[in-house]
Each structure stands twice: as C-alpha cells, then as structure tokens.
Amino acid sequence: MPISQQDLHNLFNFDPKTGLLTWKVSPGIQSHVCIGDIAGSMSGDGYWQIKIKGRVYKAHRLAWLFVHGVMPPMIDHINGIRSDNRMGNLRACDLFSNMWNMKRSVRNKSGVKGVSWNSQISKWKAQITIRKKCIHLGYYEDLELASLVASEAREKLHNNFTRHD
C-alpha cells in the first residue's frame, strides 16, 4: 500500500524553505534516529532518500506528497540539484519536460548542448529533441552560430524547462 499524505503528516515535519523532512516520531526500536532528526540520507545518485517501513522513497517525492497530497508522474528539480528539495525548486512534470531540464551530457564534445561536429562535411550540426522527435536545425561553419540557433530553439520549444548548460 502506497504511503499517504496523512502517513507523512504523522511521521514528519516538513520545512518548505529548506526542503528538509524531520522525524516527528522515532521510526523504531532498532533505529538510531531521534525525534527532530533530519530524515534520510544521500543516495549514490545524489538524491536525498528516506526509508519508511522497509521501503525507500525519494525525499522530493515525499515532500511533494506532504504539501500537495498527490504524487505526479515525475518531479523536476528546477536548478538541477537533486538534493535540493525546497518547495520552490520542485515542479510536477512529465518525462520529456524533465529531460529538457537535464545538464549537457558528459559525452558532448562541442561543449554546447544540441550541437555536434559533423566530420563528413566539416560543419557544426544543431539539433533539438521534442517528444522523441529529433528536429534538425541546420549545419553551421561557426560554433557560436550553431549554439545560438540551438539555444533559441530550446527557448521556444522547451518553455520554462529550458536548460542551456
């Protein structure tokens, strides 16, 4: 049975300005946790996580449920910092919007999101992806121009989920 907003209100206090959930009650006899302690720990992938009755939850999802009473399909960290669960940094989204707000891939060699080098024609290729569809924005001799074109397309098509870095 999934956790409810009422369960969260019984177990935790939540500060929307800091994004921290703190224990209202001791979670168990075997626990080293005290009332008032910050709940959870950092996971290997940078998210704050909390174990409740044997199940591990991402803290940003619990924070959203605590405040809004519902659990959307996805929750985006606006600033891209996975451990920053302040309510002002969280927003409901779908998979595609969440992906638009991702940082540039570490495999990106141009240093510019949406721009890659085409060695066959010796030009920079600009492109953007919208809902699994790759949109070709053209080939450019100048990296700055290709970057500008990709940036403008993101601004227009990704709306408030635009991320350029």
C-alpha positions, 0 to 999 in steps of 0.5 A: 500500500502506497504511503499517504499524505496523512502517513507523512503528516504523522511521521514528519515535519516538513520545512518548505524553505529548506526542503528538509523532512524531520522525524516527528516520531522515532521510526523504531526500536532498532533505529538510531534516529531521534525525534527532530532528526533530519530524515534520510540520507544521500543516495549514490545518485545524489538524491536525498532518500528516506526509508519508511517501513522497509521501503525507500522513497525519494525525499522530493517525492515525499515532500511533494506528497506532504504539501500537495497530497498527490504524487505526479508522474515525475518531479523536476528539480528546477536548478538541477540539484537533486538534493535540493528539495525546497518547495520552490525548486520542485515542479510536477512534470512529465518525462520529456519536460524533465529531460529538457531540464537535464545538464549537457551530457558528459559525452558532448564534445562541442561543449554546447548542448544540441550541437555536434561536429559533423566530420563528413562535411566539416560543419557544426550540426544543431539539433533539438529533441521534442517528444522523441522527435529529433528536429534538425536545425541546420549545419553551421561553419561557426560554433557560436552560430550553431549554439545560438540557433540551438539555444533559441530553439530550446527557448521556444520549444522547451518553455520554462524547462529550458536548460542551456548548460 
